[in-house]
């Protein structure tokens, strides 16, 4: 009986796509607005989307213009017990409604304000619920803190791999050594130092990493996006992510006309920094007015987009592989499980192997040939770079759009209707176990954060409230 149960467990573990993942993706696809159900769409076909925490540690020790957190965020104290409890509850809910595997961000205020053991415990709670966590930070912490998160009290690794996203831009104030940066170039040493910590982590303790570079874009720094892109491509970051600013959060931090910056303007500057076009049209996450994403193979000197949207062979391969294998998830999975999943997938669809081989040959040829790729791999220069632009929406549009969506009403106003379409296609969800709901991140920051943080101020005041001394009894 035990052997049969073990075999059933192994069969499910090595199934190319977990049935709960398939069900969650089917539900996600069914709920998408019709205008985003394109052949390039990955939501509902390859993934349910990204997830994030909220209300778990809103406090931050830097000031940014803009800041997407409510004015009360810095009036809530850091409390590890609250963080771990809230993260666990949110992840358990996501596991129930979004399936057994997904990418999730440990996000709030500044994650490195958490005591290292509490930070690690939150990551472990995310892993326990099948989430691949990414810690969101301003990057202003030391290597010793990273080691305290990654290693246990005996100096042994808690994790085989960690993911961090560091936010660097000249709109941030208070960073050690760059309290008021005058331009983006001044931050390059800090960008490099952050990335080098993870190179050292791999060298010293064998722990792999995935690191992302985030940057908010406003009229003040949009013309520096190209030079930031060029600089960061020379550093060991895996992702370069840019976010045009929106009127969300603390309105005391709004000082520019953010609407001047479009998603197209940011992408064109990324391409200028890369020195070449980076086509994003081959894949889609949600609504293209919100998200642009492209993955490129890097040999250290040449970037080769993984998918050429002008090559019908690449598009045919994309469609075939998504139809047959969409939803296969490898992040944080032991190698033997990954290998077995791939083997089972190919046995189920043996005609896909020539398609994969042809796709790989075209990619290698575009990258300069087998010799160039092999040389880059031999010298540890071969890697994949992901480029992302997330275009958030203004709270003034999100609040009325969401209120109408809650009532099942489609707005007649073109701007609000567009906002509703984008919210319905959102790739980034936050969970509310208390109400049994998922909400888009823009809704969380536009409509829910203020009340949530006001409640947290009472629950976790900066100065613990002590009861008044009891009056003497007569």
Helices and strands as residue ranges (DSSP letters): H 2-13, H 19-31, G 34-36, E 50-52, E 63-64, G 73-75, H 80-98, E 102-106, G 111-113, H 116-128, E 131-137, H 143-150, E 161-167, E 172-175, E 178-180, G 185-187, H 188-205, E 208-217, G 222-224, H 225-233, E 239-244, G 251-253, G 258-260, H 263-274, E 291-298, E 303-305, H 312-325, H 335-348, H 352-366, H 370-378, E 383-390, H 395-406, H 414-424, E 428-432, E 437-440, H 441-443, I 444-448, H 449-459
